[in-house]
Amino acid sequence: MEYVARTMREIALFIDRVAERLNAGQVEKLLDALISSYKRRAKVLVMGAGRSGLVGKAFAMRLMHLGFNVYVLGETITPSIGRGDLVVAISGSGRTKLIVTAAEAAKKVEATVAAITSYPESPLGQLADIVVEVPGRTKSAPDIDYFARQILGIHEPLAPLGTLFEDTALAFLDGIVVELMNRLGKKEDDLRAKHANIEF
């Protein structure tokens, strides 16, 4: 139990700090692209690998509840995309090969690529049309030995690997959903109407 509450507080504090630092211009560009896709019934393809992929699936589910024409990369029912469609790529490092390659393919068919990443200068960030910087810890600790880190006051966060990015990206995208609800005039009952009614 020692680490449970401490880790939860660390994650919550990190998300709170990121919320204060979000670039409003970047967020507005993402919102504009999503609302344009909704109004035109264009396809929205959400993609991420590993835990970032799970965050993407959670976001895609809420977009579906809002009435978006949304798909997730890798699912068997995902159709082709093309000009006028929107790709939302989630990668903390911006270097995940699968996601960068998929984003390159999306650019070739003239889809708009929006990147959610901690590194705007990464390969994903550089090829994206829209970049939203969501800070997070890199997966590896600084290349400094343990004693040097202690002397310099550098302490590894309790949350391992990409947890801070993934949790922060999830909170950020949930915030995007609520902003979309307000801008599109959607209520919780509208989302509930599209919620799965055959579950096990």
C-alpha atoms as a printed R data frame, in Angstrom:
    type eleno elety resid chain resno       x      y       z
1   ATOM     1    CA   MET     A     1   0.000  0.000   0.000
2   ATOM     2    CA   GLU     A     2   3.012  2.279   0.539
3   ATOM     3    CA   TYR     A     3   3.305  3.362  -3.081
4   ATOM     4    CA   VAL     A     4  -0.319  3.313  -4.231
5   ATOM     5    CA   ALA     A     5  -1.527  6.683  -2.945
6   ATOM     6    CA   ARG     A     6   1.883  8.329  -3.505
7   ATOM     7    CA   THR     A     7   1.887  7.273  -7.136
8   ATOM     8    CA   MET     A     8  -1.715  8.375  -7.651
9   ATOM     9    CA   ARG     A     9  -0.899 11.802  -6.208
10  ATOM    10    CA   GLU     A    10   2.226 12.096  -8.358
11  ATOM    11    CA   ILE     A    11   0.260 11.294 -11.509
12  ATOM    12    CA   ALA     A    12  -2.553 13.699 -10.557
13  ATOM    13    CA   LEU     A    13  -0.080 16.516  -9.841
14  ATOM    14    CA   PHE     A    14   1.706 15.900 -13.131
15  ATOM    15    CA   ILE     A    15  -1.578 16.032 -15.082
16  ATOM    16    CA   ASP     A    16  -2.528 19.227 -13.252
17  ATOM    17    CA   ARG     A    17   0.777 20.877 -14.225
18  ATOM    18    CA   VAL     A    18   0.378 19.817 -17.862
19  ATOM    19    CA   ALA     A    19  -3.165 21.217 -17.944
20  ATOM    20    CA   GLU     A    20  -1.712 24.619 -17.054
21  ATOM    21    CA   ARG     A    21   0.954 24.381 -19.768
22  ATOM    22    CA   LEU     A    22  -1.139 23.240 -22.748
23  ATOM    23    CA   ASN     A    23  -0.648 25.326 -25.877
24  ATOM    24    CA   ALA     A    24  -4.095 26.781 -26.607
25  ATOM    25    CA   GLY     A    25  -3.276 27.297 -30.298
26  ATOM    26    CA   GLN     A    26  -2.314 23.645 -30.728
27  ATOM    27    CA   VAL     A    27  -5.452 22.463 -28.957
28  ATOM    28    CA   GLU     A    28  -7.694 24.732 -31.060
29  ATOM    29    CA   LYS     A    29  -6.201 23.324 -34.279
30  ATOM    30    CA   LEU     A    30  -7.021 19.799 -33.127
31  ATOM    31    CA   LEU     A    31 -10.549 20.805 -32.126
32  ATOM    32    CA   ASP     A    32 -11.112 22.564 -35.469
33  ATOM    33    CA   ALA     A    33  -9.947 19.473 -37.377
34  ATOM    34    CA   LEU     A    34 -12.201 17.193 -35.346
35  ATOM    35    CA   ILE     A    35 -15.259 19.436 -35.702
36  ATOM    36    CA   SER     A    36 -14.633 19.782 -39.443
37  ATOM    37    CA   SER     A    37 -14.427 15.980 -39.732
38  ATOM    38    CA   TYR     A    38 -17.682 15.621 -37.808
39  ATOM    39    CA   LYS     A    39 -19.554 18.112 -39.970
40  ATOM    40    CA   ARG     A    40 -18.268 16.609 -43.230
41  ATOM    41    CA   ARG     A    41 -18.754 13.008 -42.036
42  ATOM    42    CA   ALA     A    42 -15.085 12.474 -42.883
43  ATOM    43    CA   LYS     A    43 -13.358  9.448 -41.406
44  ATOM    44    CA   VAL     A    44 -11.264  9.806 -38.248
45  ATOM    45    CA   LEU     A    45  -8.594  7.149 -37.741
46  ATOM    46    CA   VAL     A    46  -7.088  6.900 -34.261
47  ATOM    47    CA   MET     A    47  -3.811  5.077 -33.748
48  ATOM    48    CA   GLY     A    48  -1.247  4.324 -31.099
49  ATOM    49    CA   ALA     A    49   0.904  1.376 -30.040
50  ATOM    50    CA   GLY     A    50   0.901 -0.429 -26.704
51  ATOM    51    CA   ARG     A    51  -0.682  1.545 -23.865
52  ATOM    52    CA   SER     A    52  -0.926  4.614 -26.108
53  ATOM    53    CA   GLY     A    53  -3.061  2.434 -28.366
54  ATOM    54    CA   LEU     A    54  -5.375  1.677 -25.446
55  ATOM    55    CA   VAL     A    55  -5.684  5.418 -24.798
56  ATOM    56    CA   GLY     A    56  -6.516  5.836 -28.489
57  ATOM    57    CA   LYS     A    57  -9.234  3.187 -28.284
58  ATOM    58    CA   ALA     A    58 -10.796  4.937 -25.290
59  ATOM    59    CA   PHE     A    59 -10.782  8.232 -27.218
60  ATOM    60    CA   ALA     A    60 -12.215  6.587 -30.346
61  ATOM    61    CA   MET     A    61 -15.036  5.078 -28.280
62  ATOM    62    CA   ARG     A    62 -16.057  8.505 -27.013
63  ATOM    63    CA   LEU     A    63 -15.863  9.965 -30.543
64  ATOM    64    CA   MET     A    64 -18.204  7.195 -31.647
65  ATOM    65    CA   HIS     A    65 -20.570  8.100 -28.805
66  ATOM    66    CA   LEU     A    66 -20.482 11.688 -30.109
67  ATOM    67    CA   GLY     A    67 -21.466 10.517 -33.593
68  ATOM    68    CA   PHE     A    68 -18.092 10.679 -35.333
69  ATOM    69    CA   ASN     A    69 -17.243  8.383 -38.242
70  ATOM    70    CA   VAL     A    70 -14.298  6.938 -36.299
71  ATOM    71    CA   TYR     A    71 -12.059  3.886 -36.614
72  ATOM    72    CA   VAL     A    72  -8.989  2.438 -34.879
73  ATOM    73    CA   LEU     A    73  -5.879  1.316 -36.734
74  ATOM    74    CA   GLY     A    74  -5.530 -2.470 -36.762
75  ATOM    75    CA   GLU     A    75  -9.204 -3.333 -36.367
76  ATOM    76    CA   THR     A    76 -10.635 -5.616 -39.046
77  ATOM    77    CA   ILE     A    77 -13.448 -3.185 -39.945
78  ATOM    78    CA   THR     A    78 -11.170 -0.181 -40.497
79  ATOM    79    CA   PRO     A    79 -11.644  1.155 -44.052
80  ATOM    80    CA   SER     A    80  -9.195  2.997 -46.279
81  ATOM    81    CA   ILE     A    81  -8.643  6.677 -45.660
82  ATOM    82    CA   GLY     A    82  -7.841  9.493 -48.052
83  ATOM    83    CA   ARG     A    83  -7.954 13.209 -48.718
84  ATOM    84    CA   GLY     A    84 -10.104 15.051 -46.203
85  ATOM    85    CA   ASP     A    85  -9.892 12.331 -43.542
86  ATOM    86    CA   LEU     A    86  -8.202 12.872 -40.182
87  ATOM    87    CA   VAL     A    87  -5.622 10.665 -38.481
88  ATOM    88    CA   VAL     A    88  -4.983 11.124 -34.752
89  ATOM    89    CA   ALA     A    89  -1.633  9.537 -33.888
90  ATOM    90    CA   ILE     A    90  -0.666  9.077 -30.232
91  ATOM    91    CA   SER     A    91   3.008  8.483 -29.395
92  ATOM    92    CA   GLY     A    92   4.894  9.881 -26.421
93  ATOM    93    CA   SER     A    93   8.297  9.524 -28.081
94  ATOM    94    CA   GLY     A    94   7.028 10.323 -31.574
95  ATOM    95    CA   ARG     A    95   9.402  7.618 -32.777
96  ATOM    96    CA   THR     A    96   7.362  4.420 -32.559
97  ATOM    97    CA   LYS     A    97   8.045  2.843 -35.953
98  ATOM    98    CA   LEU     A    98   4.551  1.445 -36.501
99  ATOM    99    CA   ILE     A    99   2.934  4.825 -35.845
100 ATOM   100    CA   VAL     A   100   5.458  6.860 -37.837
101 ATOM   101    CA   THR     A   101   5.122  4.485 -40.810
102 ATOM   102    CA   ALA     A   102   1.316  4.607 -40.629
103 ATOM   103    CA   ALA     A   103   1.402  8.416 -40.417
104 ATOM   104    CA   GLU     A   104   3.673  8.540 -43.481
105 ATOM   105    CA   ALA     A   105   1.179  6.355 -45.359
106 ATOM   106    CA   ALA     A   106  -1.658  8.681 -44.290
107 ATOM   107    CA   LYS     A   107   0.249 11.695 -45.620
108 ATOM   108    CA   LYS     A   108   0.753  9.943 -48.969
109 ATOM   109    CA   VAL     A   109  -3.021  9.652 -49.450
110 ATOM   110    CA   GLU     A   110  -3.414 13.301 -48.351
111 ATOM   111    CA   ALA     A   111  -5.131 12.698 -45.033
112 ATOM   112    CA   THR     A   112  -4.546 15.256 -42.274
113 ATOM   113    CA   VAL     A   113  -2.305 13.927 -39.492
114 ATOM   114    CA   ALA     A   114  -2.658 15.183 -35.917
115 ATOM   115    CA   ALA     A   115   0.048 14.052 -33.505
116 ATOM   116    CA   ILE     A   116  -0.289 13.820 -29.723
117 ATOM   117    CA   THR     A   117   3.317 13.573 -28.513
118 ATOM   118    CA   SER     A   118   5.837 14.780 -25.956
119 ATOM   119    CA   TYR     A   119   8.339 15.577 -28.708
120 ATOM   120    CA   PRO     A   120   7.165 17.996 -31.437
121 ATOM   121    CA   GLU     A   121  10.572 17.697 -33.158
122 ATOM   122    CA   SER     A   122  10.326 13.903 -33.395
123 ATOM   123    CA   PRO     A   123   9.769 12.130 -36.736
124 ATOM   124    CA   LEU     A   124   6.017 11.976 -36.039
125 ATOM   125    CA   GLY     A   125   5.895 15.622 -34.998
126 ATOM   126    CA   GLN     A   126   7.764 16.753 -38.082
127 ATOM   127    CA   LEU     A   127   5.473 15.025 -40.546
128 ATOM   128    CA   ALA     A   128   2.204 15.917 -38.760
129 ATOM   129    CA   ASP     A   129  -0.044 18.775 -39.907
130 ATOM   130    CA   ILE     A   130  -1.193 19.381 -36.329
131 ATOM   131    CA   VAL     A   131   0.908 18.749 -33.227
132 ATOM   132    CA   VAL     A   132  -0.313 18.897 -29.648
133 ATOM   133    CA   GLU     A   133   2.524 18.638 -27.159
134 ATOM   134    CA   VAL     A   134   1.547 16.561 -24.140
135 ATOM   135    CA   PRO     A   135   4.574 16.319 -21.829
136 ATOM   136    CA   GLY     A   136   5.438 13.001 -20.267
137 ATOM   137    CA   ARG     A   137   8.426 11.129 -18.977
138 ATOM   138    CA   THR     A   138  10.597  9.315 -21.492
139 ATOM   139    CA   LYS     A   139  10.615  5.550 -21.057
140 ATOM   140    CA   SER     A   140  14.201  5.411 -19.832
141 ATOM   141    CA   ALA     A   141  15.804  7.236 -16.954
142 ATOM   142    CA   PRO     A   142  18.547  9.807 -17.658
143 ATOM   143    CA   ASP     A   143  21.846  8.212 -18.649
144 ATOM   144    CA   ILE     A   144  23.425  9.080 -15.308
145 ATOM   145    CA   ASP     A   145  24.347  6.548 -12.651
146 ATOM   146    CA   TYR     A   146  22.332  6.266  -9.441
147 ATOM   147    CA   PHE     A   147  24.756  8.178  -7.177
148 ATOM   148    CA   ALA     A   148  25.141 11.055  -9.637
149 ATOM   149    CA   ARG     A   149  21.349 11.346  -9.828
150 ATOM   150    CA   GLN     A   150  21.143 11.526  -6.022
151 ATOM   151    CA   ILE     A   151  23.835 14.235  -5.804
152 ATOM   152    CA   LEU     A   152  22.133 16.274  -8.552
153 ATOM   153    CA   GLY     A   153  18.711 15.812  -6.954
154 ATOM   154    CA   ILE     A   154  17.356 13.943  -9.972
155 ATOM   155    CA   HIS     A   155  14.811 11.385  -8.818
156 ATOM   156    CA   GLU     A   156  12.975  8.981 -11.052
157 ATOM   157    CA   PRO     A   157   9.210  9.379 -10.847
158 ATOM   158    CA   LEU     A   158   7.268  6.574  -9.214
159 ATOM   159    CA   ALA     A   159   5.255  5.964 -12.384
160 ATOM   160    CA   PRO     A   160   7.332  3.688 -14.656
161 ATOM   161    CA   LEU     A   161   8.101  3.921 -18.372
162 ATOM   162    CA   GLY     A   162   5.540  5.916 -20.361
163 ATOM   163    CA   THR     A   163   2.858  5.989 -17.659
164 ATOM   164    CA   LEU     A   164   2.889  9.771 -17.165
165 ATOM   165    CA   PHE     A   165   2.424 10.428 -20.881
166 ATOM   166    CA   GLU     A   166  -0.263  7.779 -21.281
167 ATOM   167    CA   ASP     A   167  -2.299  8.900 -18.261
168 ATOM   168    CA   THR     A   168  -1.906 12.564 -19.215
169 ATOM   169    CA   ALA     A   169  -2.879 11.871 -22.836
170 ATOM   170    CA   LEU     A   170  -5.992 10.030 -21.617
171 ATOM   171    CA   ALA     A   171  -7.000 12.952 -19.380
172 ATOM   172    CA   PHE     A   172  -6.268 15.429 -22.180
173 ATOM   173    CA   LEU     A   173  -8.347 13.514 -24.734
174 ATOM   174    CA   ASP     A   174 -11.204 13.157 -22.235
175 ATOM   175    CA   GLY     A   175 -11.033 16.948 -21.926
176 ATOM   176    CA   ILE     A   176 -11.222 17.192 -25.724
177 ATOM   177    CA   VAL     A   177 -14.366 15.034 -25.646
178 ATOM   178    CA   VAL     A   178 -16.074 17.352 -23.150
179 ATOM   179    CA   GLU     A   179 -15.059 20.410 -25.209
180 ATOM   180    CA   LEU     A   180 -16.512 18.731 -28.311
181 ATOM   181    CA   MET     A   181 -19.731 17.952 -26.433
182 ATOM   182    CA   ASN     A   182 -20.147 21.638 -25.639
183 ATOM   183    CA   ARG     A   183 -19.232 22.918 -29.093
184 ATOM   184    CA   LEU     A   184 -21.442 20.383 -30.863
185 ATOM   185    CA   GLY     A   185 -24.341 20.857 -28.462
186 ATOM   186    CA   LYS     A   186 -24.270 17.246 -27.255
187 ATOM   187    CA   LYS     A   187 -25.607 16.105 -23.896
188 ATOM   188    CA   GLU     A   188 -24.793 12.986 -21.906
189 ATOM   189    CA   ASP     A   189 -28.084 11.460 -23.090
190 ATOM   190    CA   ASP     A   190 -26.884 11.831 -26.689
191 ATOM   191    CA   LEU     A   191 -23.783  9.823 -25.856
192 ATOM   192    CA   ARG     A   192 -25.787  7.265 -23.895
193 ATOM   193    CA   ALA     A   193 -28.008  6.688 -26.942
194 ATOM   194    CA   LYS     A   194 -24.968  5.393 -28.838
195 ATOM   195    CA   HIS     A   195 -23.534  3.411 -25.947
196 ATOM   196    CA   ALA     A   196 -23.351 -0.359 -26.457
197 ATOM   197    CA   ASN     A   197 -26.578 -2.079 -25.423
198 ATOM   198    CA   ILE     A   198 -25.363 -5.644 -26.034
199 ATOM   199    CA   GLU     A   199 -22.624 -6.369 -23.534
200 ATOM   200    CA   PHE     A   200 -21.274 -9.390 -21.720
